[in-house]
Amino acid sequence: MSYYDELSRHYERSLAEKTKKLHQILPAIGYSADKVKIRPSPFQEFRLRGKFKVYTSGKVMGTDPVKGEVPYTQALWIFPSFICQAVRRTVSLIILHRREWPVDGFEIKGAHQNKEVFLILAVKKSRRGKSYDTFAQLLLKEVPCLAGVAIPSQKRVYGAEYISHFVLGERLLSHYQAFFQVNPHLLSCFLSQIKREVRTLNFQEAYDLYCGVGLFSLLCLPPEKRIIGIDLNSYAINSARLNALNLSRATAYFFSQRAEEFLASCSPRPDSLWIINPSRQGCESKVIKQLLELTPSWILFVSCSLVTLKKNVFSLVKNGYKIMSLDAYDQFPFSPFLETVTLMRRGEAKSAA
């Protein structure tokens, strides 16, 4: 059996397991499994981000989602070709200049629908006094598609700080310290679905909780809608503000603040839409309780964790929200994580939060 065939079978088993877990959750939140079909992902070249460790000149390791830590060349199949080329050249330069500029590893981030990469170098803090300026400039010159280099331990950035993506025909920026979706195959697919569903709703303003760089609200909501986005990551908020400016969204406002602090002080219109995209840990119970007290008409809940889907969406359904649609996308092949997009409408409350 070829390695490709082995991967294919492993992916089928992984997807089947996630499908089974999703179908076990759906009855608890009042939705039919017959209405949901997981959109699969290609199981090669499905990631735009990866980490590599440099142990010695002859031992540079990457992560294979099936086998774990492996020699870095064996982990490149998960990336598009432009990222593979950048990784190979980066490794060769690190090895060649390791005596002069020791590097213990690196993270690479690629752009969506744009051949551009960013490198984050791991350099020990004990080498803080040593200048890596010449090496960073060498990387910028020699590594294909490289737009910027960061060395966090030295608080240095070379080249661009922002990565340029193209999504649904629009240019979006994300700071290298801000999160951006990693699967290049499914992002446009599920954003287009959100855009179609949201345009049928009757709402006047939208709140984007855990908004990141403004991906969902800026690209999926009609341009005349007022948007307020909240995220604790200041780099993401700066990216969102730049994106709003570049997209001419004059009524889109983004703030760096904790969700619970914002919810405690805001006074939304009752006919509002809330987009909620928490981390894999989901929303804290306090956040869900505060949200319920605001009684928004519509909630669009985006989750990459089935545990979070069950915990948070169940709380909303229990308190009167009805699921209008639920879509699933296998953004993270070979992992237990599954991206779900759940649209809910407010009805009559059934119980206290």
Secondary structure as GFF3:
##gff-version 3
##sequence-region A 1 353
A	DSSP	alpha_helix	3	25	.	.	.	ID=ss1
A	DSSP	three_ten_helix	26	29	.	.	.	ID=ss2
A	DSSP	three_ten_helix	33	35	.	.	.	ID=ss3
A	DSSP	beta_strand	38	39	.	.	.	ID=ss4
A	DSSP	beta_strand	49	56	.	.	.	ID=ss5
A	DSSP	beta_strand	59	64	.	.	.	ID=ss6
A	DSSP	beta_strand	68	71	.	.	.	ID=ss7
A	DSSP	three_ten_helix	72	78	.	.	.	ID=ss8
A	DSSP	alpha_helix	81	96	.	.	.	ID=ss9
A	DSSP	beta_strand	105	111	.	.	.	ID=ss10
A	DSSP	beta_strand	114	122	.	.	.	ID=ss11
A	DSSP	three_ten_helix	125	127	.	.	.	ID=ss12
A	DSSP	alpha_helix	133	142	.	.	.	ID=ss13
A	DSSP	beta_strand	146	151	.	.	.	ID=ss14
A	DSSP	three_ten_helix	152	154	.	.	.	ID=ss15
A	DSSP	beta_strand	156	159	.	.	.	ID=ss16
A	DSSP	beta_strand	162	167	.	.	.	ID=ss17
A	DSSP	beta_strand	170	175	.	.	.	ID=ss18
A	DSSP	alpha_helix	187	198	.	.	.	ID=ss19
A	DSSP	beta_strand	205	209	.	.	.	ID=ss20
A	DSSP	alpha_helix	215	220	.	.	.	ID=ss21
A	DSSP	beta_strand	226	231	.	.	.	ID=ss22
A	DSSP	alpha_helix	234	246	.	.	.	ID=ss23
A	DSSP	beta_strand	252	256	.	.	.	ID=ss24
A	DSSP	alpha_helix	259	265	.	.	.	ID=ss25
A	DSSP	beta_strand	272	276	.	.	.	ID=ss26
A	DSSP	alpha_helix	285	294	.	.	.	ID=ss27
A	DSSP	beta_strand	298	303	.	.	.	ID=ss28
A	DSSP	alpha_helix	306	308	.	.	.	ID=ss29
A	DSSP	pi_helix	309	313	.	.	.	ID=ss30
A	DSSP	alpha_helix	314	318	.	.	.	ID=ss31
A	DSSP	beta_strand	321	329	.	.	.	ID=ss32
A	DSSP	beta_strand	339	346	.	.	.	ID=ss33
###
